[in-house]
Amino acid sequence: MKLPQTDPSVINTEKNQAHLGISRDMEWSKKHDLIEHVVYLALSGGLKVGVTRHTQVPTRWIDQGAHSAIELARTPHRNLAGQVEVELKK
């Protein structure tokens, strides 16, 4: 439960605090959280708003079974992408 991969912000991207210097493992965060993220819309049985690291496009969409997807925004870190995602889901 102490691994960075088990942090609640893995699921709830808007809770990520690495950009503030708060992380279970800052080296891990530099590679996974403090890099460019993509906010997207995907069609996979319904419309989905999601976030993924820029290196995971289009792999993430394919994994979700999306038959089409579009990038809505690129952000410099995970938290900001999560904030955009939360607003779009409203």
PESUL-V738126 format. One record per run of one state. SS is the DSSP state (H for helix, E for strand, C for the rest). FROM is the first residue (numbers start at 0). LEN is the number of residues. Records with the same first field share a line. If there is no record, write none. Layout:
SS: FROM-LEN  FROM-LEN
//
This chain:
C: 0-3  6-1  10-2  15-2  20-5  32-4  43-3  56-2  63-4  75-2  89-1
H: 3-3  7-3  12-3  17-3  25-7  53-3  58-5  77-12
E: 36-7  46-7  67-8
//
